[in-house]
Amino acid sequence: MATSASPVTRARRRVGEALFLRVAGPDGPAARDRVHLTPGPRWFPAGSAIRRVHADSSMYIGGLRALLLQSLHPLAMAGVAGHSGYRGDPWGRLARTSTFLAFTTFGTADDAQATVDHIRAIHERVRGKAPDGSAYRASDPHLLAWVHIAEADSFLAAHQRYGRRPLDAAGCDEYVAQGARVARALGAVEVPESVAELEAAIASYRAELEATPAALDAADFLLSEPPLGRAARAPYALLAAGAVALLPDWARTMLGRDFWSVRAFGPASGGVATRAIRWGTSANRPSRNVE
């Protein structure tokens, strides 16, 4: 005779499903089934570094850190402010990003390529001028490379600090190299393939970075005015503190977030938030890919 799930297990499932729907959107369940249940070859094999990183709950912190870091490039931020609708539809933007990561990391090779082709078509239409008059194009390989390296550095940093199973040195290089494949498919050209190259790439952009009013406004929105109900704000504050603490010192300073409290308590806060997310989502793990 089958036994019903315990109250704790049911609670975990409810929390996990709520988190999943918030991040993946209303079409998330259908996308999840397609990603994990469609047979066929994948871009990346099971057990590879990119799969380990992108399947870990530390991605929540890594994603927030990436947005904050990306905002410091004036042209990238101008494109986000002008075209992404991050204030009017922040959850929709998050769902589109999470779906892209899911298909390119875990989906079939055909679905991964179709997802990349769709994003490239959108990028071709996103262009305009920053407040200082500088022109930008979302398809610009230089801007694509910045968005990519900010994500790669953030996801890897979060995994190494908060992930269940941090990678060894070879695994970290493998992660950067595998991420480079996706970046090149999107149209980036000069992308790093090792941790050393990733660090050098970030350093090469430093002179272009600036805390513009748009970047500071985005940081306020993400950290101080998140589109959440009252009950979710305290847990989110822990996650946000972990993300800010994980930023490079120079990035925290530029964004006006280099507070002693963040440096002192942010890492622990991020750890608590990640463990809580992991507790909730572990009961809702998808089935293994059919390859």
N, C-alpha and C positions, 0 to 999 in steps of 0.2 A: 504494500500500500504506500503510495507516494506521500511524502510529508511536505507540507507547505513551507515556504521560505520563512525564516525567522523575521521578527520585526526589524532587527538591525539590517538584515540583507535587503528587505523591502525598502527601508529608508535609503540605503546606499543606492539601490537601483533608481529610486525617484530622484535623488540628488544627481546621479550620473546622467540620467536622461534629460533632466532640466538643463544641466551644463551643456550637454551635447546639442540640444535644440537651440540654446542661446548662441552657441558658437557656429553651428553648422546651418542654422536657419530651418524653416519649415520643410524644405526639400532635403534636409540632411539624411533622414533614414533611407530614402530612395538612393541618394548618392552613395551612402555607406554600403548598401547592398551591391551596387554596381561596382564600386571600387574593389571590394573584398571577395565578391562571389563570382565575378566574371572570369572565366578561364582564359589563359593566354600568357605569353611572356611579359615580363615587367622590365622597366629600365634598370631597376636595382634588385639584386637578389635578396632573399630572406636572410635576416641576420646581418645585413650590411650596416655600415655606420649611419647612413642617412635614415634608414628605417628605425634604428634604435633611437636616434635623437628625435625624429619627428613623431614617434609614438609615445614619447614620455610626457608626463604632466608638466615638466619644466617648460614646455613650449608656451604655456600661458604667460609666464614671466618673460621668456625670450621674445615673444611677439610684441609685448608692450615696450620692452627695451628697444626693439628694432624700430618701432614707430617713432620713439623719441629721438633716436640717433639719426634716422632718415630725415627728420624734420629740419635738421641743421644745415642741409644743403638748400640754399635759397630757391633754386630752380625746381628741385624735386618737391619742395614744400609748396611752391606756387602751383604746380600741377595738381597736387593733392587738394589744396584749398579751392582751386578753380573748377575741378572736375570730379572729384571722388564723392562728394556729398557726405563727408565723414561726420559732419555735425547733424545734417538732416536725416541721415540713414546710417548711423555707425554700425548697427548690427548687421545690416545688409552688406556693408563693406567687409566686415569681419567674416561673414559667411562665405563671401566670394573668395577671400584669401584662403580660408581653411579648406574650401573645396579644391582650389588650385593645388595646394600642398598635398592634399589627399590623393588626387589623381596622378600628379607627377611622381609622388613618392611610392605609392602602393598600387596604383591602378595599372591596367594593361598598357603595353607600349602604345597601342593604337589610341586608347583614351587619353594617355598622357600627351601624345602629339596633338590630338584634337583640342585638348585644353590649352596647350601652348599656342596653337594657331588662332584660337579664339581670342586669347589675351593680346597677341600681336596685332590682330585686326583692330581691337579697341585702342591700343597704343597709337596706331597710325592716325587716329582721329583726335587724339589728345594733344593739343598744342596751344600756345598762347604766349603771353608776355608777363613777366614778373613785375611787381610794383616799380622796380627801377628801370623798366623798359627792356630788360634782357629777354630774348626769345627763348622758349623751351619747346622741346618735343618729347613726349613720353617714350618715343622709339629711339631717342638719342642713345647710342651705345655707351657713352660716358655716364649718362644719368642712370641707365639700366645697371651698369656695373656698380654704381654707388648704392642703389637700392639693394642689389644682391649682396654686396659685401657687408652692409649694415645688418641684413638679415642673417647671413651666415655667421658673422661674429657674435650676434646676439643669441641665436639659437644654440650655438656651441658653448658660449659662456654660461648660459643658463643651465644647459645640460651638465656641464662640468661642475657647476656649483650646487645644483639642486636635483640633478637626475638620479634615478635609482641606481644606475650602473654607469658611472663616468667612463669615458673612453680612455684608452692608453694613447701614447703619442702617435703611434701608427694609425690608430682609429680616428684620431682628430684630423690627421692629414687626409685619410680616406674620406671623411665627411666633407672636407673642403673641396676635394677633387670631384666627388659625386655631385655636390651642389653646383659646381662649375658647369657640369653638363646641362643642367636646367637653365642656368643663366645664359649660356651660349645659344641654346634653343630659342630663348626669348629675344635674342639679338645683341646681347652684350658681347664684346670682343675680347678685351684684355681683362680676364678674370683670374683670380688666384687659384692655385691647386694644392696648396699646402698652408699650414698655419703660419709659417714664416712669410710666405707671400701674402697671406691675408693681412697680417700685421703691417707689412710694407705698403699694401694697397690703401689701408685706412690712413696711414701717415701721409700718403701722397695726396689725399683729398683735404687735409687739414686746412690748407690755405684758402680753400673755397668755402669753408663752412662758416656759418653766421647764425646767430640767434636773432632772426628777423621777428618782427611783430607777429607774423603768421605762425612761426615756430613756437613762440612763447604762448600764443593763444591756443595752439594745439596741445601744448604741455599742460596748460591750465584745464583744458577740457578733459584730457585723458586722466589727469591726476587729481584734480579738484572738483570737476563737475561731471563725473561719469554718468551716463544715462541709465541709472540703476535705481531700484526702489530702496527705501530706507534700510530694510533688513540686509540687503546685499552690500551695503556701503562699507561696513566694518571689515568683512572678509576681503573685499576688493582693496581696501586701504593697505592690508598686509601684503597683498600681491604687488601693488604699486610701489610700496616701499622697497620690496625686494628687487624690482626692476630698476628703480632709480639707483639703489646701492650698487648694482652691477654695472652701471654705466662707467666709462672711463672718467677719471677725475675732471679732465678738461671739459667733457660734455656736460657733466652735472653743473660745473661752474657756469658754462655758457647759458644753460637753461635756468640759472638761478635756483638750483635745487641742491646745492652742496651744503646741506645742513648737518650739524654734528649728530643730530638724532637719527638721520638716515644712515650715516656712516656707522653709528654705534648699534642701531637696532634693525636696520634694513635687512641685513643678511639673515638674521633669525626670523624676521617677519616673513621673508620670502620662503624660508624653509617650512614654516608653519602652513603657509598658503598652499605650497606645492603638495605637502603631505595630505592636506585636507582634500584637495582636488583628486589626488591619487586614490584616496579612500573612497570617494564618491564614484569615480569612473571605473575602478577596477572590477566592479560587478557588471559593467556593460561593455566588456571588451568584444570587438568584432571577431567573427570566425576568421580563420586563416585564409589567405589568398588561395584561389584555385588556379594553379599555374600549369 
